[in-house]
């Protein structure tokens, strides 16, 4: 698979042939997504930033599988809600550009409200 659309269709069929559509409602998919994210976080728990950046190959492979689960649940959730992820990403990146102007926030990690920016730009 080379696109989100191919993945979306694959996952839709994967669930259908297993009669899992009954379980793939937005609530359950969102919970599964959260659980998979927690499983990814577990690999980094108690690591220093340097250790987290330089995982051993076996650890990296395990994280890769968790990231795959996250992506699949995310795509399935978006499909169930009729959300075009690329459109949502385009919208969100434009909002982020407005909330975090590079010349104002460069090198800073504070929330946009710390810079006196309008919270309506969410």
TALIN-V587875 format. One record per backbone hydrogen bond with DSSP energy under -1.0 kcal/mol. NH is the residue of the N-H (numbers start at 1). CO is the residue of the C=O. E is the energy in kcal/mol with one decimal. If there is no record, write none. Layout:
BEGIN
nh,co,e
NH,CO,E
NH,CO,E
END
This chain:
BEGIN
nh,co,e
7,3,-2.1
8,4,-3.0
9,5,-2.4
10,6,-2.4
11,7,-3.0
12,8,-2.2
13,9,-2.3
14,10,-3.0
15,11,-2.3
16,12,-2.0
17,13,-2.7
19,16,-1.6
20,15,-3.1
23,20,-2.0
24,20,-1.2
25,23,-1.6
29,25,-2.7
30,26,-2.5
31,27,-2.3
32,28,-2.6
33,29,-2.5
34,30,-2.1
35,31,-2.3
36,32,-2.5
37,33,-2.1
38,34,-2.2
39,35,-2.1
40,36,-2.0
41,37,-2.5
42,38,-1.9
43,40,-1.0
44,41,-1.7
47,44,-2.3
52,48,-2.7
53,49,-1.7
54,50,-1.1
60,56,-2.8
61,57,-2.4
62,58,-1.8
63,59,-2.4
64,60,-2.4
65,61,-1.7
66,62,-1.7
67,63,-2.8
68,64,-2.0
69,65,-2.1
70,66,-2.5
71,67,-2.6
72,68,-2.6
73,69,-2.7
74,70,-2.4
75,71,-2.6
76,72,-2.4
77,73,-2.6
78,74,-2.5
79,75,-2.2
80,76,-2.3
81,77,-1.8
83,78,-2.9
88,84,-2.5
89,85,-2.9
90,86,-2.4
91,87,-2.5
92,88,-2.7
93,89,-2.7
94,90,-1.7
95,91,-2.1
96,92,-2.6
97,93,-2.1
98,94,-1.6
99,95,-2.4
100,96,-2.5
104,101,-1.5
105,101,-2.1
106,102,-1.6
108,105,-2.6
114,111,-2.1
115,112,-1.4
116,113,-1.4
117,112,-1.4
121,118,-1.9
122,119,-1.3
END
